[in-house]
Amino acid sequence: MSYRLLLVLALVSEGGASGSPLDVNPGLMLWTIVTVFLLFLVLSKLAWKPILKSLNERENFIRESIEKAENARKEAERIIAENKANLQKAEAEAQKIVEQGREYAEKLKMQILEESKAQAKKMIEDAQKEIERKNIEAFSKLKEQVADIAVAAAEKIIRENLDKEKQIKLINKYLEDLSKN
């Protein structure tokens, strides 16, 4: 049937050829329609499917790229928020460590001061005890020397009346009476 149609179309188109480009030529019009139709069929069979497939692939690729970009943006925002939270935690922890360091330093300072005061107090007490011991020792030596001097002086004065032991007892008694006052 299509061969007959083509033959009829060929005959019609040869019958009335005129020379003006604006003249309507039914045969040329028919061949143009047939050619466009055939071209459309050929393109629809051969070219439209690959073109549509390529366009669909391109559309899917763009959609996936947009989704990936959106997911990457969300992930980046999540990471930024997480980093901010970690930074705040780190700053809080650093502040806490600094505060603990200050407290420890203050406690250590107080402990050192207390130990220094206790050590100074002990040194003062030890020095006072040593001074007291030295005073007692010096007083005792002085007492002995005074007694010896007094005995020697008294011995010279009263050489005949008293003996040495009685004189020492007498002087010691006198010195004891003085130290009690």
C-alpha positions in Angstrom: 0.0 0.0 0.0 2.8 2.4 0.8 4.4 1.8 -2.6 1.1 2.8 -4.4 0.9 5.8 -2.3 4.4 6.8 -3.2 3.7 6.2 -6.8 0.6 8.4 -6.7 2.4 11.0 -5.0 5.2 10.9 -7.5 2.8 11.3 -10.4 0.9 14.2 -8.8 4.1 16.0 -8.1 5.3 15.9 -11.7 2.1 17.2 -13.2 2.0 20.9 -12.2 5.5 22.4 -11.8 5.5 26.2 -11.9 8.5 28.5 -11.4 7.6 30.7 -8.5 8.9 29.9 -5.0 5.7 31.2 -3.5 3.5 28.9 -5.6 1.8 26.1 -3.7 2.8 22.8 -5.1 0.7 20.0 -3.7 3.2 17.3 -4.7 6.1 19.1 -3.1 3.9 19.6 0.0 3.0 15.9 0.1 6.6 14.9 -0.3 7.7 17.3 2.4 5.0 15.9 4.7 6.0 12.3 3.9 9.7 13.1 4.3 9.1 14.8 7.7 6.9 11.9 8.8 9.6 9.4 7.7 12.3 11.5 9.3 10.2 11.5 12.5 9.8 7.7 12.4 13.5 7.2 11.8 14.4 9.7 14.5 11.9 8.2 16.9 13.3 4.7 16.3 17.0 5.5 16.2 17.6 8.9 17.9 14.8 9.7 20.3 15.4 6.8 22.6 19.1 7.4 23.0 18.5 11.2 23.3 15.8 10.6 26.0 17.9 8.0 27.7 20.9 10.5 27.7 18.6 13.3 29.0 17.2 11.0 31.7 20.7 9.9 32.7 21.8 13.5 32.8 18.8 14.5 34.9 19.4 11.6 37.3 23.1 12.5 37.5 22.2 16.2 38.3 19.6 15.0 40.8 22.1 12.7 42.5 24.7 15.4 42.5 22.3 17.9 44.1 21.3 15.2 46.7 25.0 14.5 47.4 25.8 18.2 47.7 22.8 18.6 50.1 24.0 15.6 52.1 27.5 17.0 52.2 26.2 20.4 53.3 24.2 18.8 56.1 27.2 16.7 57.1 29.4 19.7 57.1 26.9 21.6 59.2 26.7 18.6 61.6 30.5 18.5 61.8 30.7 22.3 62.4 28.1 22.0 65.2 30.0 19.0 66.7 33.3 21.0 66.5 31.7 24.0 68.2 30.3 21.7 70.9 33.8 20.0 71.3 35.4 23.4 71.4 33.1 24.6 74.1 33.7 21.4 76.1 37.5 21.9 75.7 37.2 25.5 76.8 35.1 24.5 79.8 37.6 21.7 80.6 40.5 24.1 80.3 38.8 26.6 82.6 38.1 23.8 85.1 41.8 22.8 85.0 42.9 26.4 85.4 40.6 26.7 88.4 41.8 23.5 89.9 45.4 24.7 89.4 44.6 27.9 91.2 42.9 26.0 94.1 45.8 23.6 94.3 48.3 26.5 94.3 46.4 28.3 97.0 46.2 25.2 99.1 49.9 24.6 98.5 50.7 28.2 99.5 48.6 27.9 102.7 50.3 24.6 103.5 53.8 26.0 102.9 52.9 29.1 105.1 51.6 26.9 107.9 54.7 24.6 107.7 56.9 27.7 107.7 55.1 29.2 110.7 55.3 25.9 112.5 59.0 25.5 111.7 59.7 29.1 112.8 57.8 28.6 116.0 59.7 25.4 116.7 63.0 27.2 115.9 62.0 30.0 118.3 61.0 27.5 121.0 64.2 25.6 120.5 66.2 28.8 120.7 64.4 29.9 123.8 65.1 26.5 125.4 68.7 26.7 124.4 68.9 30.3 125.8 67.3 29.2 129.0 69.7 26.2 129.3 72.7 28.4 128.5 71.4 30.9 131.1 71.1 28.2 133.7 74.5 26.8 132.8 76.0 30.3 132.9 74.3 31.1 136.2 75.5 27.8 137.6 79.1 28.6 136.5 78.8 32.1 137.7 77.5 30.8 141.1 80.4 28.4 141.3 82.9 31.2 140.4 81.3 33.6 142.9 81.3 30.9 145.5 85.0 30.1 144.8 85.8 33.8 144.9 83.8 34.3 148.0 85.4 31.3 149.6 88.8 32.5 148.7 88.1 36.0 150.0 86.5 34.6 153.2 89.4 32.2 153.6 91.9 35.0 153.5 89.8 37.0 155.9 88.9 34.3 158.4 91.6 31.8 157.8 91.8 30.9 161.4 88.2 30.7 162.5 86.5 28.5 159.9 87.6 25.7 157.7 87.1 25.5 153.9 84.1 23.1 153.9 82.1 25.2 156.3 82.8 28.3 154.3 81.5 26.6 151.0 78.3 25.4 152.7 77.7 28.9 154.1 78.3 30.6 150.8 76.1 28.0 148.9 73.3 28.6 151.4 73.6 32.3 150.9 73.6 32.0 147.1 70.5 29.7 147.3 68.8 32.3 149.4 69.7 34.9 146.8 68.4 32.8 143.8 65.1 32.2 145.5 64.5 35.9 145.8 
